[in-house]
Amino acid sequence: MGSLSEFTRRRFVWLSAVAAGTLALGGCSDEEASEAPGTPASSTTFDEPGQSGEGEGTEGASTTDVQAVVNERVQAMTLEQKVAQLFVVAPEALVEDVAQVTQAGEMTHAGITAYPVGGIVYFAQNLLDPDQTTTMLANVKQFYAEDGSVAPFIAVDEEGGTVVRIADNEVFGVQDVGNASDIGAAGDTEAAKQAAESIADYLTPLGFNLDFAPVADVVDPSRSDTMGLRSFSSDAAVAADMVRAEVEGFRAKNMLCCAKHFPGIGAAAGDSHDDSITIEKTIDELQETDLVPFKAAIEAGVPMIMVGHLNLPNVISDGVPAPLSSVVVQDLLRDTLGYTGIIVTDSLSMGAIANYYTPTQAAVGALKAGCDIPLMPERFGEAYQGVLDAVAAGELTEERIDESVIRILTAKQQYFGSL
């Protein structure tokens, strides 16, 4: 964590950018589970004056109005509420001894009341059919409203192709938009935009408001055995065009989206779900290729960027993975690329992190590096308390927590006017 003066400088730069930009937008069973089986829209945009998206956001509201609402809400929050707002977790993290949450009843409500987290991310095991999903997500939102808490991100990984939670279940009756690699090979940016719009069109009625897509990694087929189908291209320019188009498509439908996995894991061998992955590139080499699609996403107004669990020995001198490195998060993404939106880690329960760090070390380290959302820590309660303890010990300041909460609440107010 930097000094208070450093925080003040960063926030001044950020709020100045906000001021210069324009807005993108104006009952269930008590049993909780079945048997176990980029300048971004979030804080600033690069929109042309007067451009706005569709949906239920704060269309027509001024940036000043949004910031006034956000600042008032932040000032009214306790430290515990602020820290909870930083986390996005799986629904199972909010209930005890439940392996598969498929309903939102009293147990979920109790978990939300105790820990009003900033968001919940759902997976295929949670999503059985349209009626069940719609009811579950509506109940979750209602619980937040009844408690007077900030409305949550309701998130899902729905890239298309090999990574989908809805489109691979025929009960939902939606068509898979297909692999990013096929879209990129066709070279049709309009098709990429339509793919994002199609995904948003079937996610929104179910109750989702955040999709962890698109993938912005430039794949190296000779090294990566995990990103070949998920990446648009091995050509940075092609990938950039497709990423830009998908961000535009999601934003046109008022669906929060997230470019991933910064600074680009497409040239890494192995899978960070299992263990650490490494790229030997220098910053100059990253600038030439891997960062190009992320720059395009930022220019298109992406509201969120995910940092991948990548080791970069020629960039990070202390050997920590990218989400825990201020060199990557603050120096490269914030300062060099000028990104002012929400930065989220990849899941902190993945082997690349969980094999080497405790939940507290991972969450606190990510926040100290400049990330806003420690995503899905291995043991949420431990990570949450660890952040509170870090503030009490002076390892993190409440001003640093506020910096991230402001970004998160600004996105929520802009996209769905929830404050």
C-alpha positions in Angstrom: 0.0 0.0 0.0 1.3 3.4 -0.9 1.2 6.5 1.3 -1.9 8.6 1.8 -0.3 11.2 -0.5 0.1 8.6 -3.2 -3.6 7.5 -2.7 -4.6 11.2 -3.0 -2.7 11.6 -6.2 -4.2 8.5 -7.8 -7.7 9.5 -6.8 -7.2 13.0 -8.1 -6.1 11.6 -11.5 -9.1 9.2 -11.5 -11.7 11.8 -10.5 -10.3 14.2 -13.1 -10.8 11.5 -15.7 -14.3 10.9 -14.5 -15.1 14.6 -14.7 -13.8 14.7 -18.3 -15.7 11.7 -19.4 -19.4 10.9 -20.2 -21.6 8.2 -18.8 -22.3 5.1 -20.8 -25.9 5.1 -19.5 -27.8 7.2 -18.3 -40.0 -17.1 -2.3 -38.4 -20.3 -2.1 -37.8 -23.4 -0.2 -35.9 -22.9 3.1 -33.6 -25.8 2.0 -30.5 -24.3 0.4 -29.1 -27.1 -1.7 -29.7 -30.3 -3.6 -27.6 -33.4 -2.8 -24.0 -32.7 -3.8 -23.5 -34.2 -7.4 -11.4 -1.0 -19.5 -11.3 4.2 -19.9 -14.1 1.9 -18.7 -17.8 2.4 -18.3 -17.3 1.7 -14.6 -15.7 5.0 -13.8 -15.1 6.8 -17.1 -15.7 6.1 -20.7 -14.3 7.1 -24.1 -17.8 7.5 -25.5 -18.7 10.2 -27.9 -20.7 12.9 -26.0 -24.3 11.8 -25.8 -23.8 8.1 -26.5 -25.7 5.9 -24.1 -26.5 2.2 -23.7 -29.7 0.3 -23.2 -31.3 -1.0 -20.1 -32.1 0.2 -16.6 -29.0 2.2 -15.8 -28.8 5.9 -15.0 -29.2 7.1 -18.6 -29.2 10.9 -18.8 -27.6 11.3 -15.4 -24.5 13.4 -15.2 -21.1 12.1 -14.0 -21.3 14.6 -11.1 -24.7 13.2 -10.1 -23.4 9.6 -10.1 -20.3 10.5 -8.1 -22.4 12.4 -5.5 -24.6 9.4 -5.0 -21.6 7.1 -4.8 -19.7 9.3 -2.3 -22.8 9.6 -0.1 -23.2 5.9 0.0 -19.6 5.2 0.7 -19.6 7.6 3.6 -22.6 5.8 5.1 -21.0 2.4 5.0 -19.1 0.7 7.8 -15.7 -0.7 7.3 -17.1 -4.2 7.4 -19.6 -3.3 4.7 -16.9 -1.8 2.6 -14.7 -4.8 2.9 -17.5 -7.2 2.1 -18.2 -5.1 -1.0 -14.8 -5.9 -2.4 -15.5 -9.7 -2.7 -17.2 -11.6 -5.4 -17.8 -15.2 -4.3 -19.6 -18.4 -5.3 -22.9 -18.9 -3.6 -21.6 -21.8 -1.6 -19.2 -19.4 0.2 -22.2 -17.8 2.0 -23.7 -20.9 3.5 -22.2 -23.6 5.7 -21.8 -27.3 4.8 -23.5 -27.0 1.4 -21.7 -28.3 -1.7 -24.3 -27.2 -4.4 -26.5 -24.2 -4.0 -29.5 -24.4 -6.3 -32.0 -22.2 -4.4 -32.0 -19.0 -2.5 -33.9 -19.3 0.7 -33.3 -18.6 4.4 -29.8 -19.9 4.5 -28.7 -17.7 1.6 -30.4 -14.7 3.1 -28.6 -15.2 6.4 -25.3 -15.4 4.6 -26.0 -12.3 2.6 -27.0 -10.4 5.8 -23.9 -11.4 7.6 -21.6 -10.8 4.5 -23.2 -8.4 2.0 -20.6 -9.2 -0.6 -20.2 -7.1 -3.7 -21.2 -10.0 -6.0 -22.0 -13.7 -6.5 -20.7 -15.8 -9.4 -22.7 -18.8 -10.5 -21.5 -22.0 -12.2 -23.2 -24.8 -14.1 -23.9 -26.8 -11.0 -26.0 -23.9 -9.7 -28.1 -23.4 -12.9 -30.6 -26.2 -13.6 -33.2 -24.6 -15.8 -34.6 -21.1 -16.6 -37.4 -21.1 -14.0 -35.1 -22.2 -11.2 -32.3 -19.8 -12.2 -34.6 -16.8 -12.6 -36.2 -17.5 -9.2 -32.9 -18.0 -7.4 -31.3 -14.9 -8.8 -34.4 -12.7 -8.2 -34.6 -13.9 -4.6 -30.9 -13.0 -4.1 -31.5 -9.5 -5.4 -34.5 -9.2 -3.1 -32.6 -10.2 -0.1 -30.1 -7.4 -0.7 -32.9 -5.0 -1.2 -34.7 -6.0 2.0 -31.4 -5.6 3.9 -30.8 -2.2 2.4 -27.5 -3.4 1.0 -25.9 -2.3 -2.3 -27.2 -4.5 -5.1 -24.8 -7.2 -6.1 -23.0 -8.2 -9.3 -24.7 -11.4 -10.4 -22.0 -12.9 -12.5 -21.2 -15.9 -14.7 -18.5 -17.2 -17.0 -20.2 -17.3 -20.4 -17.6 -16.8 -23.1 -19.1 -19.1 -25.7 -17.7 -22.3 -27.0 -15.8 -24.4 -24.5 -16.5 -22.0 -21.5 -20.3 -21.7 -21.0 -22.6 -22.3 -18.0 -25.9 -21.7 -19.8 -25.4 -22.5 -23.5 -24.2 -26.1 -22.8 -27.5 -27.0 -21.1 -30.2 -27.7 -23.6 -32.9 -27.0 -21.1 -32.2 -23.3 -21.4 -32.9 -23.4 -25.2 -30.2 -21.0 -26.2 -27.6 -21.3 -29.0 -23.9 -21.3 -28.2 -22.2 -18.5 -30.1 -19.2 -20.8 -30.5 -15.5 -20.6 -29.8 -13.7 -17.3 -30.0 -11.1 -18.9 -32.2 -13.7 -19.5 -34.9 -15.0 -16.0 -34.7 -11.5 -14.6 -34.9 -10.6 -16.8 -37.9 -13.6 -15.4 -39.8 -12.3 -11.9 -39.2 -15.8 -10.5 -38.9 -16.0 -7.9 -36.2 -19.7 -7.5 -36.6 -20.1 -11.3 -35.8 -18.0 -10.7 -32.7 -20.3 -7.9 -31.6 -23.4 -9.9 -32.3 -22.0 -12.8 -30.3 -21.7 -10.6 -27.3 -25.1 -9.2 -27.8 -26.6 -12.7 -28.1 -25.0 -13.7 -24.9 -26.3 -10.6 -23.1 -29.8 -11.2 -24.6 -30.1 -14.6 -22.9 -28.2 -13.7 -19.7 -30.2 -10.6 -18.8 -33.7 -12.2 -18.6 -32.3 -14.8 -16.2 -31.0 -12.1 -13.9 -27.3 -11.8 -14.6 -25.7 -8.4 -14.9 -21.9 -9.3 -15.3 -20.3 -11.7 -17.7 -16.6 -12.5 -17.2 -15.9 -12.2 -20.9 -14.3 -11.6 -23.4 -10.9 -13.3 -23.5 -8.3 -10.8 -24.6 -5.3 -13.2 -24.6 -3.2 -13.5 -27.8 -2.6 -17.2 -28.1 0.7 -18.8 -28.9 -0.4 -22.3 -30.3 3.0 -23.7 -29.9 3.0 -23.1 -26.1 -0.6 -22.9 -24.8 -2.7 -26.0 -24.6 -5.6 -24.2 -22.8 -6.3 -21.0 -24.6 -6.4 -22.2 -28.3 -10.2 -22.2 -28.6 -10.9 -19.5 -26.1 -8.6 -16.8 -27.7 -9.6 -15.0 -30.8 -6.3 -15.1 -32.6 -2.5 -15.5 -32.5 -2.5 -12.1 -34.3 -2.6 -9.3 -31.8 -4.4 -6.9 -34.2 -7.1 -9.4 -35.0 -7.6 -10.2 -31.4 -7.8 -6.5 -30.6 -10.5 -5.9 -33.2 -12.6 -8.8 -31.9 -12.2 -7.8 -28.3 -13.2 -4.2 -29.1 -16.3 -5.5 -30.9 -17.4 -7.8 -28.1 -17.0 -5.0 -25.5 -19.1 -2.8 -27.7 -21.7 -5.5 -28.0 -21.9 -6.1 -24.3 -22.1 -2.4 -23.5 -24.8 -1.9 -26.1 -26.9 -4.4 -24.1 -26.0 -2.8 -20.8 -24.2 -6.0 -19.6 -21.1 -5.5 -17.5 -18.2 -7.3 -19.1 -14.6 -8.1 -18.2 -11.5 -8.4 -20.4 -9.2 -11.2 -19.3 -6.5 -12.4 -18.4 -4.2 -9.3 -18.1 -1.4 -9.0 -19.1 -2.1 -12.0 -21.3 -1.7 -15.7 -20.6 -1.9 -16.9 -24.2 1.8 -17.7 -24.5 2.0 -19.7 -21.2 2.2 -23.4 -21.0 0.1 -25.2 -18.4 -3.1 -24.2 -16.7 -3.3 -21.8 -13.7 -6.2 -23.8 -12.3 -3.7 -26.4 -11.4 -0.4 -24.6 -10.7 1.7 -21.5 -11.6 2.3 -20.6 -15.2 5.1 -18.5 -16.5 5.9 -16.2 -19.5 9.5 -15.0 -20.0 8.6 -11.9 -21.9 9.8 -8.4 -21.1 7.5 -5.4 -20.8 8.5 -4.3 -24.3 7.6 -7.7 -25.6 4.3 -7.6 -23.8 3.6 -4.1 -25.3 4.2 -5.4 -28.8 1.7 -8.2 -28.6 -0.1 -9.2 -25.4 -1.2 -5.8 -24.3 -2.7 -4.8 -27.7 -6.2 -6.3 -27.1 -6.4 -4.9 -23.6 -5.6 -1.4 -25.0 -8.5 -2.0 -27.5 -10.8 -3.1 -24.6 -9.9 0.0 -22.6 -10.6 2.3 -25.7 -14.0 0.6 -26.0 -14.9 1.4 -22.4 -14.5 -2.0 -20.8 -15.8 -1.7 -17.2 -13.6 -4.5 -15.7 -10.3 -6.2 -16.4 -9.2 -9.5 -14.9 -5.6 -10.1 -14.0 -4.4 -13.6 -14.7 -2.2 -15.7 -12.4 0.9 -15.3 -14.4 4.5 -15.3 -13.3 6.6 -12.8 -15.2 10.2 -13.2 -14.1 11.5 -10.6 -16.5 9.0 -8.0 -15.3 8.3 -8.8 -11.6 11.5 -8.9 -9.6 10.1 -10.3 -6.3 8.6 -13.4 -8.0 5.0 -12.9 -7.0 2.2 -13.7 -9.6 0.7 -10.8 -11.5 -2.5 -10.1 -9.4 -0.2 -9.6 -6.3 2.3 -7.4 -8.1 2.0 -3.6 -8.1 4.4 -3.6 -11.0 1.6 -5.2 -13.1 -1.5 -3.8 -11.6 -0.5 -0.3 -10.6 2.5 0.5 -12.8 1.5 -1.3 -16.0 -2.3 -1.4 -16.1 -3.2 1.8 -14.1 -0.3 4.1 -14.9 1.0 3.0 -18.3 -2.3 2.0 -19.9 -4.3 4.6 -18.0 -7.0 2.2 -16.9 -9.3 3.6 -14.3 -12.0 1.0 -14.0 -12.4 -2.1 -11.9 -9.6 -4.6 -11.6 -10.5 -8.1 -10.5 -8.2 -11.0 -9.9 -8.7 -14.4 -11.4 -10.1 -16.8 -8.9 -7.9 -16.9 -5.8 -8.9 -20.5 -5.2 -7.0 -21.7 -8.3 -3.8 -23.7 -7.8 -1.5 -21.0 -9.1 -2.5 -19.0 -5.9 -3.9 -21.4 -3.4 -0.9 -23.7 -3.6 1.4 -20.9 -2.4 -0.6 -18.4 -0.4 -3.2 -18.4 2.3 -6.6 -16.8 1.6 -5.5 -13.8 3.7 -2.2 -13.4 2.0 -3.8 -13.6 -1.4 -6.6 -11.1 -0.7 -4.5 -8.6 1.1 -1.7 -8.9 -1.4 -4.1 -8.3 -4.3 -5.5 -5.2 -2.7 -2.0 -3.9 -1.8 -1.1 -4.4 -5.5 -4.0 -2.3 -6.6 -6.7 -4.8 -7.5 -10.3 -3.9 -6.5 -11.9 -7.3 -6.3 -10.2 -10.4 -4.8 -12.3 -13.0 -6.7 -13.4 -16.3 -5.0 -10.8 -16.7 -2.3 -10.3 -20.3 -1.2 -11.9 -19.7 2.2 -13.9 -16.5 2.0 -14.5 -16.0 5.7 -10.8 -16.2 6.4 -9.9 -13.8 3.6 -12.6 -11.3 4.6 -11.4 -11.2 8.2 -7.8 -11.1 7.0 -8.5 -7.8 5.1 -10.2 -6.3 8.2 -7.2 -7.3 10.3 -4.8 -5.8 7.7 -6.7 -2.5 8.1 -6.5 -2.7 11.9 -2.8 -3.4 11.7 -2.1 -0.5 9.3 -1.1 -2.8 6.5 -4.0 -1.5 4.4 -5.7 1.9 5.0 -9.4 2.5 4.9 -8.7 5.1 2.2 -7.3 2.3 0.1 -10.4 0.3 0.7 -12.5 3.4 -0.3 -10.7 3.7 -3.5 -11.9 0.3 -4.7 -15.4 0.6 -3.2 -15.8 3.9 -5.1 -14.9 2.1 -8.4 -17.3 -0.8 -7.7 -20.2 1.4 -6.7 -19.7 3.8 -9.6 -20.1 0.8 -12.0 -23.2 -0.4 -10.3 -24.8 3.1 -10.3 -24.0 3.6 -14.0 -25.1 0.2 -15.2 -28.1 -0.5 -13.0 -28.7 2.6 -10.8 -28.6 0.5 -7.6 -27.5 3.0 -4.9 
